[in-house]
Amino acid sequence: MRRLSTPWIAIALFGGALPIGCSDDSEQTPVLCGNGVKEAGELCDDGNRDEEDDCNQECTVPSCGDGELQGIEECDDGNQRDDDACLRTCVPPSCGDGKRHPSEECDDGNRSDRDSCTKECKEARCGDGITQTGEACDGDGEGGCSESCVFVGCGNGEREGDEQCDDGNQVDDDECSNLCLSPRCGDGIVQGDEQCDDGNQNNVDGCTRLCEVARCGDGVRQAGEACDDGNQDDEDECGNDCRRPTCGNGQLELDEECDDGNVDIYDACQPNCLLASCGDGIPREGVEECDDGNSSNTDTCTNACERGRCGDGFVGPGETCDEGEQNGKGLCSVDCVASVTRIARPSLEPEPSGGGQSPTGGSSSGGTPGSGGSGGLGGASTGGAGGTTGGTAEPTGGSAPETGGASTGGVAESTGGTTGGTATGGENQGGSEPDPDGRTCGSALPLNEEMLEVTGDTCEAGSDEAIYEGCTGGGLSAAPELVYAFTPSEGGVYDVLVDASAGALDPVLTVGPTCGLPGGDGNWCSDLYAVDELLEGIYLEAGTTYFIVVDGWASAFDDENFTCGPFRLTLTRTQ
């Protein structure tokens, strides 16, 4: 493992490269700041040398406090102090910024002259020329204004000078104040219909400039309020409680599907204010058996949020098939496991004279010379003059008499015989053999020891519906198939493999001397619902013709529902 050392970046400055960032013990391509490509160790790279934009020459993002004057900054002294010539917000100090600087007597952060700190950041006082709350006047003695900022003679009952009124009493909350001023909102005296009067024009201090007690819904955002839109619409972007719509506050707002005010992930309303549903990845107790949050029906939890089980119609873990209610009625067993049907291979021991089953399917009955026995797959053989004793069971059909005999259903070998049929007992009038195309048992494609691996495509074979479906032999298959014939010169044990992984074929493989009948005597069959089928360790007798049928899966209920496609067939002798 390589051990990394200090990261580095190379900065492109007039064609040079300055390492500032990352390297390791092996040779690396330098990272160039200024090439317009954001690379490892860079926060940005806009490809220019403009220090006034959002990415500086060092490929870092400018920020207030980095000591460099950039962008909209008015100053940047590189510190976070507010008592020097540059505030931590990168603007110079000024009266009204709410921070008291050495040249200021006060700074309350507003521009009002009627409170205790003037807009010039000086403390209010009688004689400053500004009539503050609590002063009747503020002047140089003219207009009857005394040095104490009250009207001379105020309270004598006679209106004089700049007095607005004079009722001659010391009642401050009547129609004329003790300063001989008419009542008004902002004079610091609660009068008439006023709810409050703090003597200023500050709208966010608890008493508005309208002399009303601040409240949620007055249209003024006060301390502690997230918003205040001044209306009673509880479903807009500001609730009637002056809070922003928030999932979890128990109120259905904006685009929320629900809001139950809790963070319980197992109830009907999720913490993100969406209704619980199958597929959200959260199993609801008593409602869903499971919920894995995906769209797969073939894992342990279906899209209906039910646990996968044999019989649900989906091939899940541990199953090789699942046809739902049809399990046990068609091609899939009740336990959802399709097994290979292996039918016992033909006996290799000769049958005793006097009758019995021949290796290829016909019965043989003993008799005298000239009487003949029955043949193999097809018809009976009646011997003529010079016939053989008891008849000979040929691998491909009936026995052929020496002279004059006829063979029905078998292949006539000798002079005088009549070629009457194919190896399967089918019709072949006129004595001509069909061209091998693999579409039927009678036109099977030949294999030999020199050619035990072939490729084919059942989609190109057509469909003759002459081959029985699957390993059950329950009916004719609508899927097209290819048929091969193999006659081993020596007996031996073989593995027969069909690999259909290159296409859409779900293969069914049958091997045996009886073509097209998976249940026939001496046949083997494999149908595992997979992309390949293997018949392993089957004994093929020398001189016997075995038909290898590569078929496709077909529905037992819908003739239009079947599979076909390319495959590779391989025969391997193991013993």
C-alpha positions as semicolon CSV with decimal commas, in nm:
position;residue;x (nm);y (nm);z (nm)
1;M;0,000;0,000;0,000
2;R;0,130;0,347;-0,084
3;R;0,167;0,595;0,202
4;L;0,034;0,939;0,106
5;S;0,223;1,248;0,208
6;T;0,116;1,612;0,211
7;P;-0,148;1,700;-0,056
8;W;-0,036;1,946;-0,322
9;I;-0,169;2,153;-0,607
10;A;0,027;2,333;-0,874
11;I;-0,090;2,681;-0,962
12;A;-0,051;2,809;-1,314
13;L;0,107;3,149;-1,282
14;F;0,244;3,283;-1,607
15;G;0,323;2,934;-1,724
16;G;0,484;2,826;-1,395
17;A;0,367;2,574;-1,141
18;L;0,363;2,633;-0,767
19;P;0,298;2,325;-0,548
20;I;0,044;2,400;-0,278
21;G;-0,150;2,085;-0,231
22;C;-0,096;1,700;-0,257
23;S;0,157;1,442;-0,364
24;D;0,248;1,082;-0,296
25;D;0,556;0,870;-0,321
26;S;0,486;0,790;-0,686
27;E;0,499;1,023;-0,984
28;Q;0,179;1,225;-1,034
29;T;0,043;1,464;-1,289
30;P;0,049;1,816;-1,139
31;V;-0,284;1,980;-1,063
32;L;-0,289;2,325;-1,223
33;C;-0,488;2,603;-1,062
34;G;-0,619;2,825;-1,338
35;N;-0,681;2,562;-1,605
36;G;-1,057;2,590;-1,563
37;V;-1,092;2,236;-1,427
38;K;-1,170;2,182;-1,057
39;E;-0,923;1,918;-0,945
40;A;-0,826;1,747;-0,621
41;G;-0,743;2,001;-0,349
42;E;-0,909;2,296;-0,527
43;L;-1,222;2,463;-0,398
44;C;-1,285;2,622;-0,738
45;D;-1,113;2,690;-1,071
46;D;-1,269;2,945;-1,307
47;G;-0,971;2,961;-1,540
48;N;-0,898;3,332;-1,494
49;R;-0,693;3,567;-1,277
50;D;-0,978;3,795;-1,176
51;E;-0,953;3,855;-0,801
52;E;-1,292;4,026;-0,792
53;D;-1,503;3,725;-0,891
54;D;-1,610;3,420;-0,692
55;C;-1,285;3,226;-0,733
56;N;-0,946;3,377;-0,656
57;Q;-0,604;3,307;-0,807
58;E;-0,527;3,039;-0,546
59;C;-0,837;2,841;-0,649
60;T;-1,003;2,908;-0,316
61;V;-1,340;3,071;-0,259
62;P;-1,312;3,430;-0,129
63;S;-1,457;3,487;0,215
64;C;-1,489;3,776;0,456
65;G;-1,206;3,757;0,706
66;D;-0,943;3,605;0,480
67;G;-0,752;3,935;0,475
68;E;-0,806;3,997;0,103
69;L;-1,037;4,263;-0,034
70;Q;-1,262;4,079;-0,277
71;G;-1,603;4,102;-0,434
72;I;-1,844;4,329;-0,251
73;E;-1,624;4,368;0,055
74;E;-1,552;4,728;0,159
75;C;-1,268;4,617;0,382
76;D;-1,108;4,298;0,513
77;D;-0,853;4,315;0,794
78;G;-0,842;3,940;0,844
79;N;-0,986;3,936;1,198
80;Q;-1,321;3,898;1,371
81;R;-1,308;4,216;1,582
82;D;-1,580;4,482;1,571
83;D;-1,395;4,756;1,759
84;D;-1,139;4,838;1,492
85;A;-1,158;5,008;1,155
86;C;-1,318;4,708;0,981
87;L;-1,607;4,508;1,118
88;R;-1,624;4,131;1,104
89;T;-1,880;4,179;0,824
90;C;-1,610;4,342;0,608
91;V;-1,763;4,689;0,612
92;P;-1,618;4,993;0,790
93;P;-1,787;5,105;1,112
94;S;-2,069;5,360;1,081
95;C;-2,327;5,524;1,299
96;G;-2,637;5,308;1,301
97;D;-2,465;4,973;1,261
98;G;-2,557;4,889;1,620
99;K;-2,197;4,872;1,738
100;R;-2,048;5,152;1,950
101;H;-1,717;5,273;1,814
102;P;-1,468;5,509;1,982
103;S;-1,605;5,815;1,804
104;E;-1,966;5,740;1,906
105;E;-2,147;5,817;2,230
106;C;-2,404;5,551;2,156
107;D;-2,534;5,337;1,871
108;D;-2,876;5,176;1,901
109;G;-2,882;5,057;1,540
110;N;-3,165;5,281;1,423
111;R;-3,208;5,621;1,268
112;S;-3,466;5,757;1,512
113;D;-3,406;6,096;1,678
114;R;-3,682;6,059;1,933
115;D;-3,525;5,792;2,148
116;S;-3,232;5,812;2,385
117;C;-2,971;5,787;2,108
118;T;-2,991;6,025;1,815
119;K;-2,929;5,926;1,455
120;E;-2,592;6,098;1,490
121;C;-2,503;5,841;1,758
122;K;-2,509;6,099;2,037
123;E;-2,696;6,064;2,363
124;A;-3,019;6,269;2,367
125;R;-3,028;6,570;2,606
126;C;-3,225;6,880;2,662
127;G;-3,069;7,153;2,454
128;D;-2,951;6,939;2,166
129;G;-3,213;7,103;1,945
130;I;-3,412;6,782;1,914
131;T;-3,742;6,750;2,093
132;Q;-3,721;6,412;2,257
133;T;-3,987;6,212;2,429
134;G;-4,049;6,381;2,765
135;E;-3,962;6,728;2,633
136;A;-4,220;6,986;2,540
137;C;-3,966;7,177;2,341
138;D;-3,593;7,210;2,288
139;G;-3,458;7,544;2,175
140;D;-3,260;7,847;2,266
141;G;-3,523;8,008;2,482
142;E;-3,732;8,141;2,199
143;G;-4,099;8,052;2,176
144;G;-4,131;8,029;2,549
145;C;-3,909;7,720;2,584
146;S;-3,724;7,713;2,910
147;E;-3,378;7,570;2,974
148;S;-3,550;7,259;3,111
149;C;-3,722;7,206;2,775
150;V;-4,070;7,291;2,897
151;F;-4,290;7,582;2,805
152;V;-4,267;7,883;3,035
153;G;-4,603;7,926;3,205
154;C;-4,731;7,580;3,109
155;G;-5,004;7,489;3,355
156;N;-5,134;7,837;3,420
157;G;-5,446;7,760;3,221
158;E;-5,358;7,999;2,942
159;R;-5,215;7,887;2,610
160;E;-4,903;8,089;2,541
161;G;-4,615;8,076;2,292
162;D;-4,571;7,734;2,129
163;E;-4,799;7,557;2,373
164;Q;-5,042;7,328;2,199
165;C;-5,279;7,341;2,493
166;D;-5,291;7,437;2,861
167;D;-5,565;7,297;3,079
168;G;-5,414;7,423;3,401
169;N;-5,390;7,081;3,565
170;Q;-5,129;6,817;3,630
171;V;-5,322;6,528;3,478
172;D;-5,096;6,380;3,211
173;D;-5,338;6,145;3,034
174;D;-5,622;6,381;2,957
175;E;-5,668;6,596;2,650
176;C;-5,366;6,808;2,738
177;S;-5,047;6,670;2,884
178;N;-4,847;6,823;3,164
179;L;-4,611;6,950;2,895
180;C;-4,897;7,142;2,738
181;L;-4,894;6,912;2,434
182;S;-5,193;6,753;2,267
183;P;-5,201;6,375;2,309
184;R;-5,046;6,171;2,029
185;C;-4,911;5,820;1,973
186;G;-4,542;5,831;2,044
187;D;-4,543;6,090;2,319
188;G;-4,471;5,823;2,577
189;I;-4,809;5,870;2,748
190;V;-5,079;5,607;2,715
191;Q;-5,390;5,804;2,628
192;G;-5,731;5,743;2,475
193;D;-5,747;5,424;2,269
194;E;-5,378;5,355;2,286
195;Q;-5,281;5,009;2,405
196;C;-4,928;5,121;2,475
197;D;-4,697;5,413;2,408
198;D;-4,324;5,372;2,454
199;G;-4,244;5,706;2,298
200;N;-4,052;5,572;1,999
201;Q;-4,108;5,461;1,646
202;N;-3,955;5,118;1,692
203;N;-4,199;4,863;1,557
204;V;-4,036;4,551;1,699
205;D;-3,994;4,631;2,067
206;G;-4,332;4,508;2,192
207;C;-4,519;4,832;2,125
208;T;-4,571;4,923;1,762
209;R;-4,551;5,273;1,619
210;L;-4,932;5,259;1,614
211;C;-4,930;5,229;1,992
212;E;-5,065;4,878;1,977
213;V;-4,927;4,585;2,170
214;A;-4,728;4,368;1,933
215;R;-4,898;4,038;1,853
216;C;-4,876;3,754;1,606
217;G;-5,086;3,852;1,308
218;D;-5,025;4,227;1,318
219;G;-4,808;4,205;1,007
220;V;-4,492;4,302;1,197
221;R;-4,235;4,032;1,270
222;Q;-4,150;4,062;1,636
223;A;-3,880;3,891;1,836
224;G;-3,965;3,522;1,870
225;E;-4,172;3,512;1,550
226;A;-4,048;3,325;1,246
227;C;-4,285;3,522;1,023
228;D;-4,593;3,745;1,038
229;D;-4,796;3,800;0,721
230;G;-5,084;3,975;0,896
231;N;-5,353;3,734;0,778
232;Q;-5,547;3,442;0,918
233;D;-5,470;3,197;0,638
234;D;-5,319;2,900;0,817
235;E;-5,228;2,709;0,500
236;D;-4,999;2,965;0,339
237;E;-4,625;3,005;0,398
238;C;-4,677;3,163;0,739
239;G;-4,905;2,997;0,989
240;N;-5,144;3,173;1,222
241;D;-4,897;3,107;1,503
242;C;-4,631;3,305;1,313
243;R;-4,430;2,994;1,244
244;R;-4,313;2,869;0,908
245;P;-4,484;2,553;0,787
246;T;-4,285;2,268;0,937
247;C;-4,334;1,897;0,900
248;G;-4,404;1,762;1,246
249;N;-4,596;2,055;1,393
250;G;-4,921;1,863;1,380
251;Q;-5,080;2,093;1,122
252;L;-5,149;1,994;0,763
253;E;-4,974;2,260;0,556
254;L;-4,871;2,326;0,197
255;D;-4,777;2,001;0,019
256;E;-4,787;1,776;0,323
257;E;-4,985;1,454;0,282
258;C;-5,020;1,423;0,659
259;D;-4,878;1,566;0,981
260;D;-4,939;1,384;1,306
261;G;-4,687;1,583;1,505
262;N;-4,462;1,289;1,593
263;V;-4,156;1,112;1,456
264;D;-4,290;0,757;1,481
265;I;-4,178;0,583;1,161
266;Y;-4,415;0,290;1,206
267;D;-4,751;0,474;1,210
268;A;-4,963;0,589;0,915
269;C;-4,778;0,920;0,875
270;Q;-4,404;0,919;0,819
271;P;-4,173;1,175;0,984
272;N;-4,138;1,341;0,641
273;C;-4,515;1,405;0,640
274;L;-4,584;1,154;0,362
275;L;-4,846;0,885;0,403
276;A;-4,700;0,546;0,477
277;S;-4,721;0,317;0,176
278;C;-4,599;-0,021;0,062
279;G;-4,256;0,031;-0,090
280;D;-4,136;0,309;0,141
281;G;-3,896;0,067;0,310
282;I;-4,066;0,086;0,651
283;P;-4,280;-0,216;0,751
284;R;-4,600;-0,112;0,928
285;E;-4,684;-0,350;1,207
286;G;-5,021;-0,515;1,159
287;V;-5,054;-0,378;0,805
288;E;-4,753;-0,503;0,612
289;E;-4,569;-0,833;0,651
290;C;-4,251;-0,672;0,520
291;D;-4,129;-0,370;0,324
292;D;-3,786;-0,377;0,161
293;G;-3,835;-0,056;-0,037
294;N;-3,764;-0,205;-0,380
295;S;-3,963;-0,310;-0,684
296;S;-3,847;-0,671;-0,700
297;N;-4,105;-0,948;-0,672
298;T;-3,845;-1,224;-0,668
299;D;-3,673;-1,152;-0,336
300;T;-3,803;-1,230;0,012
301;C;-4,058;-0,945;0,009
302;T;-4,299;-0,888;-0,281
303;N;-4,425;-0,555;-0,414
304;A;-4,744;-0,614;-0,218
305;C;-4,536;-0,607;0,101
306;E;-4,606;-0,973;0,164
307;R;-4,338;-1,226;0,241
308;G;-4,244;-1,435;-0,063
309;R;-4,391;-1,784;-0,045
310;C;-4,439;-2,080;-0,273
311;G;-4,765;-2,029;-0,458
312;D;-4,752;-1,650;-0,487
313;G;-4,670;-1,671;-0,859
314;F;-4,319;-1,527;-0,827
315;V;-4,002;-1,736;-0,845
316;G;-3,834;-1,641;-0,521
317;P;-3,524;-1,755;-0,333
318;G;-3,505;-2,134;-0,312
319;E;-3,769;-2,182;-0,583
320;T;-3,707;-2,298;-0,939
321;C;-4,066;-2,234;-1,050
322;D;-4,390;-2,083;-0,921
323;E;-4,710;-2,083;-1,123
324;G;-4,934;-1,973;-0,838
325;E;-5,263;-2,159;-0,829
326;Q;-5,143;-2,384;-1,111
327;N;-4,869;-2,537;-0,898
328;G;-4,907;-2,913;-0,903
329;K;-5,139;-2,896;-1,204
330;G;-4,891;-2,811;-1,477
331;L;-4,516;-2,802;-1,503
332;C;-4,440;-2,678;-1,151
333;S;-4,474;-2,894;-0,841
334;V;-4,660;-2,790;-0,529
335;D;-4,330;-2,722;-0,352
336;C;-4,210;-2,487;-0,629
337;V;-3,909;-2,702;-0,707
338;A;-3,886;-2,857;-1,053
339;S;-3,679;-3,171;-1,050
340;V;-3,504;-3,359;-1,331
341;T;-3,701;-3,660;-1,446
342;R;-3,456;-3,944;-1,502
343;I;-3,620;-4,252;-1,649
344;A;-3,430;-4,576;-1,610
345;R;-3,199;-4,648;-1,900
346;P;-3,262;-4,962;-2,108
347;S;-3,144;-5,289;-1,967
348;L;-2,818;-5,406;-2,120
349;E;-2,889;-5,773;-2,048
350;P;-3,035;-5,978;-2,337
351;E;-3,388;-6,104;-2,288
352;P;-3,431;-6,481;-2,263
353;S;-3,591;-6,663;-2,554
354;G;-3,961;-6,706;-2,537
355;G;-4,061;-6,347;-2,521
356;G;-3,988;-6,026;-2,349
357;Q;-3,899;-5,663;-2,406
358;S;-3,628;-5,589;-2,662
359;P;-3,378;-5,308;-2,591
360;T;-3,549;-5,078;-2,837
361;G;-3,907;-5,127;-2,751
362;G;-4,054;-5,413;-2,957
363;S;-4,147;-5,753;-2,818
364;S;-3,963;-6,064;-2,925
365;S;-4,135;-6,398;-2,932
366;G;-3,947;-6,719;-2,985
367;G;-4,031;-6,952;-3,272
368;T;-3,900;-7,179;-3,533
369;P;-3,680;-7,080;-3,821
370;G;-3,888;-6,885;-4,067
371;S;-4,148;-6,767;-3,813
372;G;-3,960;-6,450;-3,706
373;G;-3,997;-6,235;-3,402
374;S;-4,124;-5,884;-3,366
375;G;-3,889;-5,591;-3,433
376;G;-3,775;-5,302;-3,226
377;L;-3,959;-4,968;-3,247
378;G;-4,197;-5,038;-3,524
379;G;-4,368;-5,329;-3,680
380;A;-4,365;-5,705;-3,670
381;S;-4,139;-5,909;-3,894
382;T;-4,262;-6,223;-4,059
383;G;-3,977;-6,439;-4,183
384;G;-3,988;-6,617;-4,519
385;A;-3,779;-6,896;-4,650
386;G;-3,434;-6,885;-4,512
387;G;-3,540;-6,646;-4,232
388;T;-3,354;-6,622;-3,907
389;T;-3,446;-6,816;-3,600
390;G;-3,663;-6,622;-3,360
391;G;-3,606;-6,286;-3,529
392;T;-3,328;-6,043;-3,452
393;A;-3,406;-5,720;-3,265
394;E;-3,226;-5,448;-3,458
395;P;-3,143;-5,118;-3,280
396;T;-3,334;-4,912;-3,530
397;G;-3,637;-5,117;-3,605
398;G;-3,761;-5,465;-3,681
399;S;-3,558;-5,757;-3,802
400;A;-3,513;-5,802;-4,175
401;P;-3,566;-6,153;-4,316
402;E;-3,297;-6,302;-4,536
403;T;-3,523;-6,341;-4,835
404;G;-3,873;-6,245;-4,921
405;G;-3,978;-6,105;-4,587
406;A;-4,135;-5,767;-4,528
407;S;-4,057;-5,533;-4,244
408;T;-4,331;-5,306;-4,117
409;G;-4,226;-5,002;-3,917
410;G;-3,857;-5,101;-3,902
411;V;-3,580;-5,052;-4,154
412;A;-3,546;-5,331;-4,407
413;E;-3,182;-5,427;-4,440
414;S;-3,163;-5,722;-4,678
415;T;-3,259;-5,817;-5,027
416;G;-3,627;-5,859;-5,074
417;G;-3,725;-5,643;-4,780
418;T;-3,949;-5,342;-4,826
419;T;-3,849;-5,010;-4,673
420;G;-4,168;-4,934;-4,492
421;G;-4,114;-4,667;-4,229
422;T;-3,888;-4,446;-4,028
423;A;-3,725;-4,521;-3,698
424;T;-4,023;-4,381;-3,510
425;G;-4,290;-4,571;-3,686
426;G;-4,396;-4,268;-3,895
427;E;-4,503;-4,274;-4,256
428;N;-4,247;-4,269;-4,535
429;Q;-4,423;-4,379;-4,848
430;G;-4,222;-4,455;-5,155
431;G;-3,907;-4,564;-4,972
432;S;-3,724;-4,228;-4,980
433;E;-3,546;-4,085;-4,672
434;P;-3,630;-3,719;-4,572
435;D;-3,353;-3,461;-4,573
436;P;-3,223;-3,411;-4,217
437;D;-3,329;-3,065;-4,093
438;G;-3,393;-3,144;-3,727
439;R;-3,756;-3,036;-3,736
440;T;-3,904;-3,381;-3,687
441;C;-3,796;-3,711;-3,547
442;G;-3,782;-3,853;-3,898
443;S;-3,543;-3,580;-4,015
444;A;-3,315;-3,574;-3,711
445;L;-2,975;-3,410;-3,757
446;P;-2,701;-3,675;-3,726
447;L;-2,424;-3,660;-3,463
448;N;-2,118;-3,884;-3,440
449;E;-1,807;-3,926;-3,227
450;E;-1,627;-3,667;-3,440
451;M;-1,899;-3,404;-3,390
452;L;-2,032;-3,394;-3,034
453;E;-2,073;-3,015;-2,998
454;V;-2,316;-2,821;-3,218
455;T;-2,510;-2,495;-3,208
456;G;-2,867;-2,433;-3,313
457;D;-3,162;-2,196;-3,281
458;T;-3,508;-2,330;-3,212
459;C;-3,668;-2,004;-3,330
460;E;-3,556;-2,099;-3,682
461;A;-3,686;-2,453;-3,660
462;G;-4,056;-2,386;-3,689
463;S;-4,309;-2,569;-3,474
464;D;-4,440;-2,911;-3,570
465;E;-4,623;-2,978;-3,240
466;A;-4,517;-3,341;-3,267
467;I;-4,297;-3,342;-2,957
468;Y;-4,447;-3,384;-2,613
469;E;-4,411;-3,096;-2,367
470;G;-4,154;-3,095;-2,088
471;C;-4,067;-3,394;-1,874
472;T;-4,424;-3,477;-1,783
473;G;-4,540;-3,590;-2,126
474;G;-4,868;-3,422;-2,050
475;G;-4,940;-3,281;-2,396
476;L;-4,800;-3,159;-2,723
477;S;-4,569;-2,858;-2,704
478;A;-4,630;-2,541;-2,907
479;A;-4,261;-2,448;-2,878
480;P;-4,034;-2,518;-3,176
481;E;-3,760;-2,775;-3,128
482;L;-3,457;-2,932;-3,295
483;V;-3,396;-3,308;-3,301
484;Y;-3,057;-3,478;-3,324
485;A;-2,973;-3,848;-3,365
486;F;-2,664;-4,012;-3,218
487;T;-2,562;-4,377;-3,251
488;P;-2,253;-4,450;-3,040
489;S;-2,015;-4,709;-3,183
490;E;-1,920;-4,810;-2,830
491;G;-2,125;-4,807;-2,517
492;G;-2,035;-4,551;-2,254
493;V;-2,142;-4,293;-1,994
494;Y;-2,217;-3,944;-2,126
495;D;-2,305;-3,597;-1,997
496;V;-2,546;-3,409;-2,226
497;L;-2,555;-3,031;-2,180
498;V;-2,772;-2,761;-2,342
499;D;-2,646;-2,406;-2,279
500;A;-2,905;-2,141;-2,372
501;S;-2,751;-1,848;-2,184
502;A;-2,701;-1,648;-2,506
503;G;-3,072;-1,597;-2,570
504;A;-3,427;-1,626;-2,439
505;L;-3,467;-2,002;-2,465
506;D;-3,581;-2,183;-2,150
507;P;-3,471;-2,527;-2,268
508;V;-3,621;-2,871;-2,215
509;L;-3,382;-3,158;-2,290
510;T;-3,487;-3,515;-2,374
511;V;-3,250;-3,803;-2,461
512;G;-3,361;-4,156;-2,545
513;P;-3,431;-4,415;-2,810
514;T;-3,798;-4,316;-2,819
515;C;-3,817;-3,980;-2,995
516;G;-4,052;-3,717;-2,865
517;L;-4,193;-3,913;-2,572
518;P;-4,021;-3,805;-2,249
519;G;-4,212;-4,073;-2,066
520;G;-4,113;-4,340;-2,313
521;D;-3,916;-4,645;-2,208
522;G;-3,546;-4,575;-2,165
523;N;-3,567;-4,193;-2,199
524;W;-3,408;-3,925;-1,982
525;C;-3,546;-3,572;-1,944
526;S;-3,436;-3,245;-1,774
527;D;-3,648;-2,933;-1,724
528;L;-3,508;-2,716;-1,442
529;Y;-3,652;-2,379;-1,549
530;A;-3,301;-2,250;-1,612
531;V;-3,081;-2,127;-1,897
532;D;-2,909;-2,464;-1,922
533;E;-3,013;-2,825;-1,882
534;L;-2,776;-3,113;-1,796
535;L;-2,833;-3,486;-1,810
536;E;-2,538;-3,626;-1,622
537;G;-2,400;-3,980;-1,618
538;I;-2,640;-4,149;-1,862
539;Y;-2,535;-4,476;-2,028
540;L;-2,572;-4,494;-2,405
541;E;-2,557;-4,842;-2,552
542;A;-2,343;-4,914;-2,855
543;G;-2,535;-4,941;-3,182
544;T;-2,854;-4,788;-3,042
545;T;-2,979;-4,465;-3,197
546;Y;-3,064;-4,204;-2,935
547;F;-3,275;-3,902;-3,021
548;I;-3,170;-3,577;-2,851
549;V;-3,457;-3,325;-2,851
550;V;-3,388;-2,959;-2,759
551;D;-3,730;-2,808;-2,697
552;G;-3,847;-2,483;-2,532
553;W;-4,073;-2,415;-2,239
554;A;-4,434;-2,366;-2,341
555;S;-4,738;-2,277;-2,136
556;A;-4,984;-2,555;-2,082
557;F;-5,265;-2,300;-2,103
558;D;-5,163;-2,062;-2,381
559;D;-5,024;-2,184;-2,714
560;E;-4,887;-1,837;-2,786
561;N;-4,674;-1,840;-2,472
562;F;-4,348;-2,027;-2,531
563;T;-3,973;-1,971;-2,552
564;C;-3,723;-2,024;-2,833
565;G;-3,371;-1,912;-2,908
566;P;-3,009;-2,007;-2,970
567;F;-2,828;-2,283;-2,779
568;R;-2,513;-2,495;-2,771
569;L;-2,548;-2,874;-2,741
570;T;-2,250;-3,070;-2,605
571;L;-2,211;-3,446;-2,552
572;T;-1,917;-3,546;-2,332
573;R;-1,817;-3,907;-2,275
574;T;-1,701;-3,952;-1,916
575;Q;-1,651;-4,330;-1,906
